[in-house]
Amino acid sequence: MNKVFLYLYPIEEYTKVFLWQNDKLYDDKNIKRPLPILSECIQKRYRDKGYQVVFALYPDRNIYGITPQPQDKIIYTDVTFNEASACYSDGSKKKGFIPKYPNEILLLNKLGNVDELAIGGYHFSDCVKSVGETALNMGIDTTVDMDLTDLFFSLYKSDEYFKIDEYDPQRYMNFWKQKFEILGRKKEFIDRQFQKCMIVQYINFIQKKIKFIKSNLTKVIIE
């Protein structure tokens, strides 16, 4: 079985947004630095469990914050970061900018034959979501490791939740539901939020949809 962990766009521009500018603050506040933990997670959750680790990059950007291992693979998008970014290199915003997204099918085809796909990286509600949905529509058994999206930079600090060597979608959902409950949200609100916008929910829905379609196609062929 060919298992792949695909990590999207670990570049400096995306990563530094989630890092403290003053690195010394991690020591002052006794908080572990995130990037070594991220690398350890990729190792224990995926490499050690037989996954091929693949990093997707823009062709005009280098990998940042993670050191690829010799057995890892790097693939490139069909658009540059400058085409995808709403800002120029000096930080000024582009007027009338319309983002150009990578072609998800072309990107996934570069993985070759995949039986099981896990996805992490930037950004969980945008590119990660879109690539995950495309993979599922292509018939690939796909999950999104929400712990290893950009949400990682807040989740890894939670000792009662975060585990370096595994991702459990149900534990993830329970964690956020508890957070909502602490804020005094009613159960109806919590359930509605997860039904509407949590990737775990939409992933499960699409997987069921694909299984239903495949099942019916099989019946048609047999008949």
Secondary structure, DSSP 8 states (H G I E B T S, - for coil): --EEEEEE---HHHHGGGS-SSTHHHHHTT---HHHHHHHHHHHHTGGGTEEEEEEE-TT----S----TT-EEEE-SS-HHHH-SB-TTS-B-TT-------HHHHHHTT-S-SEEEEEES-TTTHHHHHHHHHHHTT-EEEEEEEEETTHHHHTT-TTT--TT---HHHHHHHHHHHHHHTT--HHHHHHHHHHH-HHHHHHHHHHHHHHHHHHHHHHHH-
